Amino acid sequence: MPYAITLGLDRASAARIENLWRLLDDAGLSRSMPQLGYTPHLTLAEDLASAMAAHAMELLATSWQPFTARLDCLDLVRFRPVEILWRQTLEHFIF
């Protein structure tokens, strides 16, 4: 079974992402996140075997230092092969 490593967001940031998910859901564009019950997160690694996931968790937990981050861009990404199809910087967007 493959595993993913994610970072959860604080309540205020999560609420903003959930609002964007609702916007997409209301427009009929994407219902997967709310329907699957996901909470807003950042994915650090995915498709890891259990031993790799355990090692990654240990490495991240022992190296963790709090930080503040700002989002820089919005990407449209295709998988298999991974390719960024479109990118918009977010300096003009306020969420």
Secondary structure, 3 states (H helix, E strand, C coil): CCEEEEEECCHHHHHHHHHHHHHHHHCCCCCHHHHHCCCCEEEEEEEECHHHHHHHHHHHHHHCCCCCCCCCEEEEEECCCCEEEEEEECCCCCC
